């Protein structure tokens, strides 16, 4: 649990400093990073999250499907306020106020849900345990996803506040979201059955959330469906890494 909290917190914190290295208007490196993280996120959703929740959830597979749908459309609602920061960029800058509280709130909810499924060890009624390698595979996916999101958020905050220190302090709202989600599941929900309703709901919601974000990223990084060799290589690398990590 401690490892997950530290990794996700410092991933966001350190990614904020990328604005000092890469100009926000230079999107080429960001699109490649997004393609890689989107492919990795999509793959771990298909080979880890969905099989886990379908096999071990407290409801039937049909019931789990409703949670996945809810997560997919919940992300659609959250993006009305986040304006695409989860994808590593912003849509419709003009609608963002001087201090985007709704943006920060939606990103906090998004990050909290992602952290809530990172439970180090669960022994299911089927006799097998979930945790260990799977925990770190999903942790890596969330961390990779937070890098471009933190960069985009810091860019927005800087453009509004014109002060790195103030922008960084507001960024911490996003930075603590996933660590609090990890704490919630590993401590607050520690007494719940491993296949309990709350954990089933959270995993289903995040699976739907990941499906929405990863597919949106992959489509948006190929405008007009033009062939892009760098993006294709990054996508295949993300896919391969996620599959290989499943056997480690």
C-alpha positions in Angstrom: 0.0 0.0 0.0 2.8 2.4 0.9 4.6 1.8 -2.3 1.4 2.5 -4.3 0.7 5.7 -2.4 4.3 7.0 -2.9 4.5 6.1 -6.6 1.2 7.8 -7.5 1.7 10.9 -5.4 5.2 11.6 -6.7 4.3 10.6 -10.3 1.9 13.6 -10.3 4.3 15.9 -8.4 7.3 15.2 -10.6 5.3 15.3 -13.8 4.3 18.9 -12.9 7.9 19.9 -13.5 7.7 18.8 -17.1 6.3 22.2 -18.0 9.8 23.6 -17.3 11.3 21.2 -19.7 8.8 20.8 -22.5 6.9 23.8 -23.9 3.1 23.3 -23.5 2.6 24.1 -27.2 4.9 21.2 -28.3 2.5 18.3 -28.5 4.6 15.7 -30.4 6.2 14.0 -27.4 2.9 14.2 -25.5 0.9 12.4 -28.3 3.5 9.6 -28.3 3.3 9.2 -24.5 -0.5 9.3 -24.7 -0.6 6.5 -27.3 1.7 4.4 -25.2 -0.3 4.9 -22.0 -3.6 4.5 -23.7 -2.7 1.2 -25.2 -1.3 -0.1 -21.9 -4.4 1.1 -20.0 -6.8 -0.5 -22.5 -4.9 -3.8 -22.4 -4.8 -4.2 -18.6 -8.5 -3.4 -18.5 -9.2 -6.3 -20.9 -6.7 -8.8 -19.4 -6.8 -7.9 -15.7 -9.7 -5.8 -14.5 -12.6 -7.3 -16.4 -11.6 -10.9 -15.8 -11.1 -10.2 -12.1 -14.4 -8.5 -11.5 -16.4 -10.9 -13.7 -14.9 -14.0 -12.0 -14.9 -12.8 -8.4 -17.5 -10.0 -8.2 -20.3 -10.3 -5.7 -22.9 -9.9 -8.4 -23.6 -11.9 -11.6 -21.6 -11.1 -14.8 -24.7 -9.3 -16.0 -24.7 -7.1 -12.9 -21.0 -6.3 -13.3 -21.8 -5.1 -16.8 -24.0 -2.4 -15.4 -21.1 -1.2 -13.2 -18.8 -1.1 -16.2 -21.4 0.9 -18.2 -21.8 3.3 -15.2 -18.1 3.9 -15.1 -18.0 4.5 -18.8 -20.7 7.2 -18.7 -19.5 8.6 -15.4 -16.3 9.5 -17.1 -18.3 11.2 -19.8 -19.9 13.3 -17.2 -16.6 14.1 -15.4 -15.1 15.3 -18.7 -17.8 18.0 -18.9 -15.9 19.6 -16.0 -12.3 18.3 -16.7 -12.3 19.3 -20.4 -10.1 16.4 -21.4 -7.2 16.8 -18.9 -7.3 13.0 -18.4 -6.3 12.7 -22.1 -3.3 14.9 -21.6 -4.8 18.0 -23.1 -7.6 20.6 -22.8 -10.7 21.1 -24.8 -12.4 24.5 -25.0 -9.9 26.6 -23.0 -12.2 29.6 -23.0 -14.7 27.9 -20.7 -12.2 27.4 -17.9 -12.5 30.0 -15.2 -9.6 31.8 -13.4 -9.6 29.1 -10.7 -11.0 25.8 -12.1 -12.6 24.3 -9.0 -14.9 22.0 -11.0 -11.9 20.8 -13.1 -9.9 19.9 -10.0 -12.9 18.3 -8.3 -13.6 16.0 -11.3 -9.9 15.1 -11.5 -9.9 14.3 -7.8 -12.9 11.9 -8.2 -11.3 10.3 -11.2 -7.9 9.8 -9.4 -9.6 8.5 -6.2 -11.5 5.8 -8.1 -8.3 4.7 -9.9 -6.5 4.4 -6.5 -9.4 2.5 -4.9 -8.9 -0.6 -7.0 -5.2 -0.9 -5.9 -5.5 -3.5 -3.2 -2.3 -5.4 -2.5 -3.7 -8.8 -1.7 -7.2 -10.4 -1.8 -8.0 -14.0 -1.3 -11.1 -14.8 -3.3 -13.7 -17.5 -2.8 -12.3 -19.3 -5.9 -9.2 -20.0 -3.9 -6.8 -17.8 -5.9 -5.3 -14.6 -4.7 -5.4 -11.2 -6.4 -2.5 -8.9 -5.7 1.2 -9.0 -6.0 2.0 -8.9 -9.7 -1.4 -7.7 -10.8 -1.2 -4.9 -8.2 2.0 -3.5 -9.8 0.7 -4.0 -13.4 -2.3 -1.8 -12.6 -0.2 0.6 -10.5 2.1 1.1 -13.5 -0.9 1.8 -15.8 -2.4 4.4 -13.5 1.0 6.1 -13.0 1.6 6.2 -16.8 -1.8 7.7 -17.3 -1.2 10.4 -14.6 2.0 11.7 -16.3 0.3 13.5 -19.3 -2.7 14.4 -17.1 -0.5 16.1 -14.6 1.4 17.9 -17.3 -1.9 19.2 -18.9 -3.3 20.2 -15.6 -0.2 22.1 -14.6 -0.2 23.9 -17.9 -3.8 25.0 -17.4 -3.1 26.2 -13.8 0.0 28.1 -14.9 -1.9 29.9 -17.6 -4.5 31.0 -15.1 -2.4 31.8 -12.1 0.9 32.9 -13.8 2.8 31.5 -10.7 4.4 28.1 -10.6 4.3 27.9 -6.8 0.5 28.6 -6.6 -0.2 26.3 -9.5 1.8 23.5 -7.9 -0.1 23.9 -4.6 -3.5 23.5 -6.4 -2.1 20.5 -8.3 -1.7 18.7 -5.0 -5.5 18.2 -5.0 -5.0 15.9 -8.0 -1.9 14.4 -6.5 -3.6 13.1 -3.3 -6.6 11.7 -5.1 -5.2 8.2 -5.9 -3.3 7.8 -2.6 -6.5 8.5 -0.7 -8.3 5.9 -2.9 -5.6 3.4 -2.0 -5.9 4.2 1.7 -9.7 3.9 1.4 -9.6 0.4 -0.1 -6.7 -1.0 1.9 -7.7 0.4 5.3 -11.3 1.5 5.4 -12.6 -1.5 3.4 -10.2 -4.0 4.9 -13.0 -5.7 6.7 -15.2 -6.2 3.7 -15.2 -9.6 2.0 -12.7 -9.8 -0.9 -15.6 -10.2 -3.4 -17.8 -7.7 -1.7 -20.3 -5.4 -3.4 -18.2 -2.2 -2.8 -15.0 -3.5 -4.3 -17.0 -5.1 -7.2 -18.7 -1.7 -7.9 -15.4 0.2 -7.7 -13.6 -2.2 -10.0 -16.5 -2.2 -12.5 -16.6 1.6 -12.4 -12.9 1.9 -13.0 -12.9 -0.7 -15.8 -15.6 1.4 -17.6 -13.6 4.5 -16.8 -10.5 3.1 -18.3 -12.3 1.9 -21.4 -13.6 5.4 -22.1 -10.3 7.1 -21.5 -8.0 4.6 -23.3 -10.2 4.4 -26.5 -10.6 8.2 -26.5 -6.8 8.7 -26.3 -6.2 6.2 -29.1 -8.7 7.8 -31.4 -7.6 11.4 -30.6 -4.0 10.7 -31.3 -4.9 9.8 -34.9 -6.8 12.8 -36.2 -8.6 12.0 -39.4 -7.2 8.4 -39.1 -3.9 9.4 -40.7 -1.1 6.9 -40.4 1.5 7.9 -37.8 4.5 5.5 -37.5 5.6 6.9 -34.1 2.2 6.6 -32.7 1.8 3.1 -34.0 5.1 2.0 -32.5 4.2 3.6 -29.1 0.8 1.9 -29.2 2.3 -1.5 -30.0 4.9 -1.0 -27.3 2.3 -0.2 -24.7 0.3 -3.3 -25.7 3.3 -5.5 -25.6 4.5 -4.3 -22.2 1.0 -4.9 -20.7 0.8 -8.4 -22.1 4.4 -9.3 -21.1 3.8 -8.0 -17.6 0.9 -10.4 -17.2 3.4 -13.3 -17.2 6.0 -11.8 -14.8 
